[in-house]
Amino acid sequence: MVIRRTISKEEIKELPKVLFEGPIHVIQSEKETDKAVAYLQAQSVLGIDSETRPSFTKGQNHKVALLQISSDECCFLFRLNMTGLTQSLIGLLENPAVMKIGLSLRDDFMMLHKRAPFNQQGCIELQEFVRAFGIQDKSLQKIYGILFNKKISKSQRLSNWEADVLTDAQKQYAATDAWACLNIYNLLQKLKQTGDFEIEKEEALISEPK
């Protein structure tokens, strides 16, 4: 497999859309949270992401509303605006034995720390991880496009994540983002083990017009 260093926005637009196709569980109570975390604690690697209600008013800020955590099989959407950051979730975030894979994790954890103090462990930042494979792009959409030739839709990013009921489109978007992080990591780990990849040569690059 030849890994490209970068991909243009125009190329991304032409790619077929990818969606997480496994079960998506919306978690809205502490009891449901504890049950979901028990399953997640038994996994070795997870994809992680978060969503915050966008603010269109200067000076108005919202706390992180949704924490999505995905295994290869299923994804859990924890509605923190309803449950808060529970002790069981904190236990998962602090568990060094369960690897949490995400992108822009510093931002995610900065927002999560506003809900409760904790010391995250066992985390891998994809923006740093992909550098060893020659990938220069930093966005999840571009990294996924380079590796899988598929597009992650961003249409729901600015929707209301504190709504009483999440739409199917919101659920699909949130789950896909967390699962995509895991999918990227799994592929790169496999390529690292087999050595079955090469990085695109610098001279093959054509600079994207600004």
Secondary structure by P-SEA (a helix, b strand, c coil): ccccccccaaaaaabbbbbbccbbbbbccaaaaaaaaaaaaaccbbbbbccccccccccccccccbbbbbcccbbbbbccccccccaaaaaaaacccbbbbbcaaaaaaaaaaaabbbbbcccccccccccccccccccaaaaaaacccbbbbccccccccccccccaaaaaaaaaaaaaaaaaaaaaaaaaaacccccccccccccccc
